[in-house]
């Protein structure tokens, strides 16, 4: 069943929980999954330990759903949009956008079905047109599953790259991948 943006945000908040300040977390003080840097960028000036849940919800919807264009992806495929949203929350919306763009470029039969697009992380008109082209060619359960699987593969690879580049991040790798496994079930 397709989840709404509100349900996706509620799911992230449930997984992320309340306040944390793990010494290995490069995001620093975090509440509801929102880092202090992101909260400040959206105008929150208070102590991160008391960040209102509603403020976190508003940030999630603006920064990780609407601003990167994942709401427009959801109009075409809710599962892809949910994956992009979750990846964007965890590693930044631009990475999620790049995963989709790379997958679309690799699945276009050498640009026979639709043109290659820049892999810049921005889900704009060209990326949406390519997604539309892909769905015209492969608009069936398997086609949608293949695209989703490839996006997830890129995401998993990025997690491995992060952990290999900085051993202090290994403590998070199992949880990052387990989160994907749970979402895929």
N, C-alpha and C positions, 0 to 999 in steps of 0.2 A: 504494500500500500504506500502511495506517495505521501511524504510528510510535507507539511507546510513549513514556511520559514520559522514561524513561532515554535513549532515542534522541534525543528532542528536546533534552535537556540536553547530550548529547554533541555534537550539531550546533552548538549555541550556543557551547560551549566551543571547538570546532574553529574556528569563525568568529572568535571574539573573541581567541583566542590567549592568550598569557601577559600579563605585566606591561606596562602602558603608563601614561603620564602626559602625554598630549597637552595642550599649553597651552590649546587652545580647548575641550577636553572639560570641560563643567560638572560632570561626575562626579568629577573629580580622579583621584588614583591608583586604578588599576583592575587587577585580575588575574582571568583567566578570565572577564572580562566583569562581575565583581562589583566595584562601587564600594566605596571605603573606608567611606563612610557606611553602606551596607547591611551590609558585613562587621561593622562595629562593632555595629550594631543586633542582629546575630545572635551576638554574644559573642566575635568574633575580636578579639584584642588585639595581634597581632603585626604585623610589617612586611608591607605589602601585596605586596612583591616575592616573598615566600615563602608566600603564602596557599596552603595545601594544596588540591589539586584536589578532594579528597573533601569538604572544607568547602564549596567552591563548589557542588558537586553538591547537597549537603544544603540549601544556601540556595536554589538554583534550585527544587528540589522543594517546599520549604515556602512560600517567598515568591511564586513565580511560577506554581505549578501547583495545589497543594492549597488554600492560603489564599484565593486569589481564586475558587475553585470551578471552575477550568478542567478539573479532573479529572472533574467531573460533566458538563460540556459534552462531554467526550470520550466518555462513555457514550452520548451521543446522536449526535455527529458528530465524528469524529477530526480531519478537516481544519479545521473551525471552531476546535476546541480548540487545534490546532497554531498557527493564525494568532493566536489570542488570546495564547497563551503567548509567541510570538516578539515580538508587539507589546508585551506586558506587560514583557518583559525590556528592551526598547529604550526604552520611554517610561513605564512604570509600569502595573501591572495595572488600575488604575482607568480609565485611558484605553482600554485594550482592552475592558473591560466596557462602557464607554459606547458604543464603536463597535458592539458587538453589540446593545445596547439600542436605539440609534437605528435600526439596520437593522431590527430586529424591529418597532418602532413604525411605520416607514414601509412595511413589507410586510404589514401586517395588514388591508388594505382598509378603512381608517377604523374600526378596532376591530370589524369584522364577524367575523373569524376568532378573535380573542382580544383581551383588553383591552390598551390602552396601558399601559406600565410607566414608572416613574420612570427617568430617565437619570442615575443616581447612581454608576455604575461598579461597584456590588456585584452579583455574579452569585449571587443567592440564589434562593429558592423562586419568586418572581414571574417573574424572568428565565427560569428553567428551565421554568416552566409556559408562558411565551410561546414559548420555543424549541420545546417539545413541540407547542404549537398550530400553529406555523408548519410543523413537520415533518408534522403530520397533514394539513395542507392541501397541502403541496408536497413530499411525500416522494418525490422522484424526482431523478435526476441534475441536471436543469436547475434545479430549485428549490433544491437544496443549493448549486449553483454560483452562483446569483444572490445568495444570502445571503452566501456567502464573498466574492464580487466586491464587494458593497457594503461589507462590513467592511474589505476591503483599500482601497477608495476612500477611506473615512474616514481610514484610517491614512495613506495617501499625502497627503491634504489636510492632516493634522496636521503631517507632516514639512515640507511647504511653508510652513505657518504659522510653524513654528519658525524656519526659515531666513529668512523675510521679516522676522520680528520682531527677529532678532538675526543680522546679517550674518556674525558669526564662526562661526555654525553651518553656513553654506553649504559649508564644507569637508567636511562629513559627508553632505550631502544626496544626492549621487550614490550613495554606498555604501548609504545607508538604502533608497533606491528600488531599486537593483540587487539588494539582498538579497531584496526582495519579488518582483522579477521572477524571480530564480533559484528561489525557493520555489514560484512559480506554475507553473514549467515541469515 
